[in-house]
Amino acid sequence: KDQKKGSKATPQELWMEVIYAAPPGASADIAKYMNDLTTLGENVPRKEKQFRNFVANSLKLRDTRVVEKIWKHLQSVKEATSNA
């Protein structure tokens, strides 16, 4: 996208860029879920509690340890992209 002055990306757009950037660096145990997240549309929650519920329901993922790993991976990708 062209980032012109005054057309700053919304927080949700920035979050979705993180979602799309995350799968290549994911560990093998969460890689499938990271790819699945990219197919769920543009409404992936940015807050941790809502994200956990969304992942549990949308991906039928009840293992909280795996959800925690996905969240931590996304946060590390977010930090890396915001510092770039």
Protein Blocks (a to p, Z undefined) as FASTA:
>chain_A
ZZdehiaccfklmmmmmmmmmmmmpcfklmmmmmmmmmnojkbcfbfklmmmmmmmmnop
abfklmmmmmmmmmmmmmmmmmZZ
